[in-house]
Amino acid sequence: MAYKVAVVGATGNVGREMLDILAERRFPVSEVVALASSRSIGTEVSFGDRTLKCKALDSYDFSDVDICLMSAGGSVAKEWAPRIGAQGCVVIDNSSAWRMDPDVPLVVPEVNAGAAAGFSKKNIIANPNCSTAQLVVALKPLHDAATIKRVVVSTYQSVSGAGKEGMDELFAQTRSVFVANPVEAKKFPKRIAFNLIPQIDVFMEDGFTKEEWKMVAETKKILDPKIKLVATCVRVPVFIGHSEAVNIEFEKPISADEARNILRAAPGVLVIDKHEAGGYITPHEAAGEDATYVSRIRTDPTVDNGLVLWCVSDNLRKGAALNAIQIAEVLLNRKLLAPKKKAA
């Protein structure tokens, strides 16, 4: 069986990554359609060895489309996902628009693939925030083994999490620093080149940012509402790859060696943890890879049953595009979705 797939936001960083991963994983497609805003009509994007020309979202008929992979921002998703879903097409949305809707599953396939079956209420499935996705992949097998009580996480998030504009700003500012030109901050609230910014998204009334709130709320929805989590999210001058320093407190005893063995056997996780210089993974090495890498697993001596670990993943892949396509694969593998029509 083959499926007709539409990619909304095909000209963006994540949209292009979705097209690449569809081809890489040989997703069974009868046709792939690249969609974007009307100003991007005719823009060419790659799908494997083929070139697709973008069509306009606002005039496209989804009545014969099986799956829509959407990465076009929250406002577009809020308006269009219900319209597309009403035409019998399953929308897998990468924005924050639908994540906390009780009728929309929030899915990371290695963690809660079974939740995908609930898509039929609105024909929408939500992708989590990029920093949440890699975190719960690492937490899930440990939670199953020893029950997590509390998590303290500090993130070091790359500029690609802010889209192409974020990547362009880091490049332009870095060049300006080297040639002694003025450094302009447009996308970010402060200079990002050779700097860190302890703010991602807007501030909320309690002093946390919306990014930090997302990690709390989404982890509870995906993994376990009983888990207590606090986050500090920091933008760093890295192009691709989010990193996280994670402190975990468990209900039951668990040693660093036990955690290492559990994570080595876990889906989607690769453990690189040698106690020597360079015996860990950095975001540069994780870029372009599918896995969530875990390093520096050690006992936290400040709490009972505590561990500390370092977690790195490509935010454009596992944090966005790859996770969306893995969700689509769940729909197929579990026979939750039949194609509307067979390939010609």
C-alpha positions in Angstrom: 0.0 0.0 0.0 1.1 3.5 -0.8 0.0 6.8 0.6 -0.3 10.3 -0.7 1.6 12.7 1.6 1.5 16.5 1.8 4.3 18.5 3.5 3.1 21.9 4.6 5.9 24.3 5.2 8.1 22.5 2.7 10.5 25.5 2.2 11.5 25.7 5.9 14.2 23.9 7.8 12.0 21.2 9.2 9.9 20.9 6.0 13.0 20.2 3.9 14.2 17.7 6.6 10.8 16.0 6.4 11.2 15.5 2.7 14.7 14.2 3.1 13.7 11.7 5.8 10.6 10.5 3.8 13.0 9.6 1.0 15.7 8.2 3.3 13.3 5.9 5.2 11.6 4.9 1.9 8.2 5.8 3.3 5.6 4.1 1.0 4.3 7.1 -0.9 2.2 7.1 -4.1 2.7 10.9 -4.3 4.4 13.7 -2.3 3.1 17.2 -2.5 5.2 20.2 -1.3 3.0 23.0 0.1 3.8 26.5 1.4 2.4 30.0 1.4 1.4 31.7 -1.8 4.6 33.7 -2.0 6.5 30.4 -2.3 4.6 29.0 -5.2 7.0 27.4 -7.7 9.9 27.3 -5.2 11.8 24.1 -5.8 12.6 21.6 -3.0 14.2 18.2 -3.1 12.6 14.8 -2.4 15.2 12.1 -2.9 16.5 12.4 -6.4 13.4 14.3 -7.5 12.6 18.0 -7.5 9.2 19.2 -6.4 7.7 22.6 -7.0 5.7 24.1 -4.1 2.0 24.7 -4.4 -0.1 27.0 -2.3 -1.6 25.7 0.9 -4.7 28.0 0.8 -6.0 26.6 -2.5 -5.0 22.9 -2.2 -7.6 20.2 -2.1 -6.8 17.5 0.6 -9.7 15.2 -0.3 -7.3 12.5 -1.8 -4.4 13.1 0.7 -3.8 10.5 3.4 -1.2 12.2 5.6 -0.3 15.8 6.0 3.0 16.6 7.7 2.7 20.2 8.9 5.6 22.5 10.0 4.3 25.9 9.3 3.9 27.5 12.7 1.1 27.7 15.3 -1.2 30.2 13.7 -1.2 28.3 10.4 -1.7 25.0 12.2 -4.6 26.4 14.3 -6.4 27.5 11.2 -5.6 24.7 8.7 -5.2 21.5 10.7 -9.0 21.2 11.4 -9.9 22.0 7.8 -7.5 19.4 6.5 -8.6 16.8 9.1 -12.2 17.4 8.1 -11.3 16.2 4.6 -10.3 12.8 6.0 -6.5 13.5 6.0 -4.5 12.8 9.2 -2.5 15.9 10.2 0.8 15.4 12.1 1.6 18.9 13.3 5.0 20.1 14.5 3.8 23.3 16.1 2.6 24.0 19.7 -1.0 24.7 18.6 -2.5 21.3 19.4 -0.1 19.7 21.9 -2.2 20.3 25.0 -5.6 19.7 23.4 -7.1 16.7 25.3 -8.5 15.3 22.1 -5.2 15.4 20.3 -2.5 12.7 21.0 1.0 14.1 21.7 3.3 11.3 20.5 6.9 10.2 20.7 6.8 6.7 19.2 9.6 5.3 21.4 7.6 6.4 24.5 3.9 6.3 23.9 3.2 5.0 20.4 -0.2 3.6 21.5 -1.5 7.1 22.1 -1.5 7.6 18.3 -4.7 5.6 18.0 -6.6 8.5 19.5 -6.1 10.6 16.4 -9.6 9.9 15.1 -11.3 12.5 17.3 -9.9 15.4 15.3 -7.6 13.7 12.7 -4.7 15.5 14.3 -1.6 14.2 16.1 0.8 16.6 17.7 4.6 16.5 17.7 6.2 17.6 21.0 8.6 20.5 21.4 12.1 19.5 20.2 13.7 19.7 23.7 10.9 17.6 25.1 11.2 14.9 22.5 14.8 13.9 23.2 14.3 14.2 26.9 11.4 11.7 27.1 13.2 9.2 24.9 15.9 9.1 27.5 13.6 9.2 30.5 11.1 6.6 29.5 13.2 3.4 30.0 14.5 4.8 33.3 11.0 5.6 34.5 9.9 2.1 33.7 12.7 0.7 35.7 12.8 2.9 38.8 9.9 5.4 38.6 10.9 9.0 38.2 9.8 11.5 40.9 11.5 14.7 39.9 13.6 16.1 37.0 15.7 19.2 36.9 16.9 19.9 33.3 19.0 22.7 31.8 18.9 22.9 28.0 21.5 24.2 25.6 19.4 24.8 22.4 20.8 25.5 19.0 19.7 28.4 16.8 18.0 26.2 14.3 15.2 25.8 16.8 14.3 29.4 15.9 14.2 28.5 12.2 16.2 29.7 9.3 16.2 33.3 10.6 18.0 32.1 13.8 20.7 30.3 11.8 21.2 33.3 9.5 21.5 35.6 12.5 24.2 33.5 14.1 26.1 33.4 10.8 25.8 37.1 10.2 26.8 38.1 13.7 29.8 35.7 13.8 31.0 37.2 10.5 30.5 40.8 11.9 32.5 40.0 15.0 35.5 38.8 12.9 35.5 41.8 10.6 34.8 44.2 13.5 31.4 45.3 12.0 28.4 46.3 14.3 26.5 43.2 15.6 22.8 43.5 15.0 20.3 41.4 17.1 17.0 41.0 15.2 15.7 37.4 15.7 17.0 37.0 19.3 16.6 39.5 22.2 20.4 39.8 22.6 23.5 39.0 20.6 23.9 35.2 20.1 27.3 35.0 18.5 29.9 34.0 21.2 27.2 34.4 23.8 24.4 32.5 25.6 20.8 33.8 26.0 18.8 32.4 29.0 15.5 33.0 27.2 13.6 30.9 24.7 10.1 32.1 23.8 8.2 34.7 25.8 8.2 35.1 29.6 5.2 34.0 31.6 3.8 35.6 34.8 5.7 33.1 37.1 9.0 34.1 35.6 9.5 31.0 33.5 9.5 31.1 29.7 7.0 29.4 27.5 9.6 27.0 26.3 10.3 25.9 29.9 6.5 25.5 30.5 6.2 23.4 27.4 8.8 21.0 28.7 6.9 20.6 32.0 3.4 20.2 30.5 4.5 18.0 27.6 6.6 15.6 29.7 3.6 15.1 32.0 1.2 14.4 29.1 3.6 12.1 27.2 5.2 10.2 30.1 3.5 10.6 33.5 1.5 13.5 35.1 3.0 12.6 38.5 6.6 13.6 37.4 7.7 16.9 38.8 9.9 18.8 36.4 11.6 22.2 36.3 13.6 23.5 33.3 15.9 26.3 32.4 16.1 26.8 28.6 19.1 28.5 27.1 19.9 29.5 23.5 23.5 28.8 22.5 25.6 29.6 19.5 25.3 26.2 17.9 23.7 25.7 14.5 22.1 22.3 14.9 21.6 20.0 17.9 20.1 20.5 21.3 21.9 19.4 24.5 20.5 18.8 28.0 22.0 18.4 31.4 19.5 16.3 33.3 19.2 15.6 37.1 16.8 12.8 37.9 15.4 11.7 41.3 13.8 8.2 41.4 11.5 6.4 43.8 13.6 3.2 43.7 17.3 2.8 43.8 19.1 2.7 40.5 22.9 2.7 39.9 24.7 4.4 37.1 25.7 1.1 35.6 22.1 -0.2 35.7 20.9 3.0 34.0 23.7 2.6 31.4 22.6 -0.9 30.6 18.9 0.0 30.5 19.6 2.9 28.1 21.8 0.8 25.8 18.8 -1.5 25.3 16.3 1.3 24.8 14.8 2.2 21.4 16.1 5.5 19.9 18.9 5.8 22.4 22.7 5.4 21.8 24.9 5.5 24.9 28.4 7.0 24.4 29.9 7.2 27.9 33.6 6.8 28.4 35.1 8.4 31.4 37.9 10.1 29.4 38.5 13.2 27.4 36.1 13.2 24.5 34.2 10.1 25.7 30.8 11.8 25.2 28.7 13.2 22.4 28.4 16.9 21.4 25.8 18.6 19.3 28.2 18.8 16.4 28.5 15.0 16.3 24.7 14.5 16.7 23.8 16.7 13.7 22.4 14.6 10.9 21.8 11.6 13.1 18.5 10.0 14.2 19.5 8.8 17.7 19.2 10.5 21.1 22.7 10.3 22.5 23.2 9.9 26.3 26.6 10.4 27.9 28.1 11.2 31.3 25.7 9.0 33.3 26.6 9.2 37.0 25.2 9.1 40.5 23.8 12.4 42.0 25.2 12.3 45.6 22.9 15.2 46.7 19.7 13.2 46.7 18.5 9.6 47.4 18.2 7.5 44.3 19.6 10.3 42.0 21.3 10.2 38.6 22.8 12.9 36.3 23.2 12.5 32.6 24.0 14.4 29.4 21.5 14.1 26.5 22.1 15.3 22.9 20.0 15.1 19.7 19.5 16.7 16.3 16.6 19.0 17.0 15.6 19.2 13.3 15.4 15.4 13.1 14.3 13.7 16.3 13.0 17.0 17.7 10.8 17.6 14.7 10.9 15.9 11.2 12.0 12.4 12.1 9.5 12.2 15.0 6.7 13.2 12.7 7.5 10.6 10.1 7.9 8.0 12.9 4.4 8.8 13.9 3.2 8.3 10.4 5.0 4.9 10.4 3.1 4.0 13.6 -0.2 4.7 11.8 0.8 2.3 9.0 2.5 -0.4 11.1 -0.4 -0.6 13.5 -2.9 -0.5 10.6 -4.6 2.6 11.9 -4.8 4.2 8.5 -5.7 2.8 5.1 -4.9 4.8 1.9 -7.8 6.6 0.3 -6.7 5.3 -3.1 -4.0 2.9 -4.4 -1.1 4.1 -6.3 -1.6 4.1 -10.0 
